[in-house]
């Protein structure tokens, strides 16, 4: 998968999302509209950066980003 489906932001009851081992260069801002999301696994993707919208995920307890291309810059 190279991108998340447009409708992912409408899954407001979603608690766990595993998009690991794909070809995602980015995560969509729509993830910030998932108030119940507690676990996001986006490991093993070519992610270069994270969307600012993830800051709004107050209920996020588990975030897995290993094996990506993220930098601290």
Backbone as CSV, one residue per row, in Angstrom:
resi,resn,N_x,N_y,N_z,CA_x,CA_y,CA_z,C_x,C_y,C_z
1,UNK,0.847,-1.159,0.000,0.000,0.000,0.000,0.905,1.239,0.000
2,UNK,0.601,2.184,-0.872,1.423,3.391,-0.985,0.776,4.622,-0.358
3,UNK,-0.502,4.504,0.007,-1.175,5.592,0.708,-2.369,5.028,1.461
4,UNK,-2.754,5.737,2.502,-3.926,5.319,3.262,-5.194,5.725,2.513
5,UNK,-6.248,4.958,2.622,-7.495,5.323,1.948,-8.040,6.650,2.471
6,UNK,-8.660,7.407,1.600,-9.229,8.713,1.964,-10.180,8.619,3.156
7,UNK,-10.971,7.577,3.218,-12.009,7.456,4.238,-11.527,7.070,5.617
8,UNK,-10.233,6.917,5.813,-9.742,6.494,7.122,-10.149,7.475,8.225
9,UNK,-10.270,8.736,7.911,-10.631,9.737,8.926,-12.075,9.602,9.392
10,UNK,-12.888,8.846,8.669,-14.290,8.644,9.072,-14.454,7.466,10.026
11,UNK,-13.378,6.751,10.295,-13.434,5.598,11.196,-13.199,6.056,12.631
12,UNK,-14.084,6.909,13.131,-13.882,7.576,14.420,-13.862,6.637,15.617
13,UNK,-14.354,5.426,15.472,-14.317,4.467,16.567,-13.090,3.578,16.554
14,UNK,-12.219,3.777,15.579,-11.037,2.934,15.420,-10.101,3.086,16.614
15,UNK,-9.676,1.952,17.191,-8.775,1.977,18.345,-7.364,1.530,18.000
16,UNK,-7.231,0.618,17.058,-5.914,0.086,16.689,-5.763,0.122,15.171
17,UNK,-4.635,0.621,14.711,-4.359,0.682,13.282,-2.944,0.176,13.031
18,UNK,-2.847,-0.855,12.204,-1.552,-1.430,11.845,-1.344,-1.251,10.346
19,UNK,-0.452,-0.355,9.985,-0.115,-0.114,8.581,1.358,-0.441,8.351
20,UNK,1.885,-1.320,9.180,3.294,-1.692,9.079,3.553,-2.513,7.820
21,UNK,4.821,-2.517,7.427,5.298,-3.302,6.280,4.567,-2.950,4.983
22,UNK,4.494,-1.657,4.711,3.912,-1.151,3.474,4.929,-0.248,2.791
23,UNK,4.471,0.563,1.883,5.331,1.501,1.161,4.831,2.922,1.355
24,UNK,4.465,3.245,2.586,3.899,4.558,2.881,5.005,5.599,3.077
25,UNK,5.079,6.604,2.202,6.074,7.655,2.401,5.605,8.693,3.424
26,UNK,4.303,8.697,3.724,3.734,9.639,4.680,2.450,9.064,5.261
27,UNK,2.032,9.623,6.375,0.747,9.280,6.967,-0.178,10.470,6.745
28,UNK,-1.424,10.225,6.487,-2.344,11.323,6.171,-2.750,12.099,7.421
29,UNK,-3.064,13.375,7.227,-3.527,14.217,8.316,-4.842,13.722,8.892
30,UNK,-5.585,12.936,8.126,-6.860,12.399,8.580,-6.748,11.542,9.830
31,UNK,-5.559,11.031,10.116,-5.389,10.233,11.329,-5.634,11.067,12.581
32,UNK,-5.414,12.341,12.489,-5.656,13.235,13.620,-7.123,13.358,13.979
33,UNK,-8.007,12.876,13.123,-9.451,12.935,13.366,-9.975,11.651,14.002
34,UNK,-9.079,10.817,14.506,-9.474,9.542,15.111,-9.305,9.636,16.628
35,UNK,-10.307,10.162,17.324,-10.173,10.454,18.752,-9.961,9.236,19.643
36,UNK,-10.337,8.059,19.191,-10.216,6.860,20.021,-8.986,6.013,19.693
37,UNK,-8.186,6.468,18.746,-7.017,5.688,18.341,-6.042,5.568,19.518
38,UNK,-5.781,4.343,19.943,-4.892,4.095,21.068,-3.576,3.481,20.620
39,UNK,-3.565,2.837,19.456,-2.361,2.154,18.991,-2.186,2.354,17.489
40,UNK,-1.012,2.826,17.113,-0.674,3.016,15.701,0.679,2.377,15.437
41,UNK,0.686,1.388,14.558,1.924,0.715,14.170,2.191,1.049,12.704
42,UNK,3.218,1.849,12.472,3.600,2.243,11.114,5.057,1.859,10.851
43,UNK,5.509,0.788,11.479,6.884,0.324,11.316,7.110,-0.212,9.904
44,UNK,8.362,-0.208,9.491,8.769,-0.779,8.196,8.081,-0.106,7.004
45,UNK,8.151,1.198,6.972,7.675,2.010,5.852,8.775,3.014,5.521
46,UNK,8.736,3.646,4.369,9.734,4.682,4.084,9.289,6.070,4.555
47,UNK,8.737,6.162,5.761,8.268,7.450,6.282,9.435,8.405,6.481
48,UNK,9.276,9.620,5.970,10.299,10.658,6.123,9.941,11.645,7.223
49,UNK,8.648,11.817,7.473,8.172,12.775,8.470,6.795,12.332,8.948
50,UNK,6.365,12.939,10.039,5.042,12.648,10.581,4.158,13.882,10.458
51,UNK,2.878,13.701,10.186,1.988,14.862,10.089,1.749,15.487,11.468
52,UNK,1.643,16.789,11.488,1.373,17.506,12.741,0.056,17.064,13.372
53,UNK,-0.850,16.563,12.570,-2.162,16.147,13.061,-2.051,15.050,14.118
54,UNK,-0.967,14.307,14.136,-0.807,13.248,15.139,-0.729,13.823,16.553
55,UNK,-0.365,15.083,16.676,-0.293,15.717,17.992,-1.663,15.756,18.671
56,UNK,-2.719,15.706,17.901,-4.063,15.765,18.457,-4.578,14.430,18.976
57,UNK,-3.806,13.382,18.818,-4.239,12.052,19.263,-3.949,11.886,20.750
58,UNK,-4.781,12.471,21.573,-4.572,12.482,23.028,-4.678,11.091,23.651
59,UNK,-5.409,10.179,23.026,-5.574,8.840,23.574,-4.542,7.839,23.092
60,UNK,-3.601,8.295,22.273,-2.600,7.386,21.715,-1.669,6.885,22.821
61,UNK,-1.643,5.574,23.012,-0.822,4.956,24.047,0.385,4.229,23.459
62,UNK,0.268,3.790,22.224,1.333,3.001,21.595,1.572,3.515,20.182
63,UNK,2.801,3.926,19.903,3.187,4.410,18.582,4.473,3.692,18.173
64,UNK,4.405,2.903,17.111,5.566,2.134,16.651,6.006,2.694,15.302
65,UNK,7.235,3.207,15.257,7.764,3.834,14.040,9.128,3.282,13.650
66,UNK,9.493,2.140,14.166,10.803,1.576,13.874,10.952,1.228,12.399
67,UNK,12.187,1.227,11.936,12.527,0.864,10.559,11.850,1.771,9.533
68,UNK,11.949,3.067,9.772,11.493,4.085,8.824,12.682,4.970,8.491
69,UNK,12.454,5.981,7.720,13.521,6.887,7.293,13.416,8.235,8.007
70,UNK,12.840,8.234,9.177,12.647,9.472,9.941,13.987,10.006,10.428
71,UNK,14.067,11.325,10.499,15.275,11.951,11.049,14.839,12.936,12.122
72,UNK,15.757,13.305,12.960,15.458,14.241,14.037,15.548,15.689,13.607
73,UNK,15.844,15.935,12.349,16.020,17.318,11.876,14.706,17.994,11.635
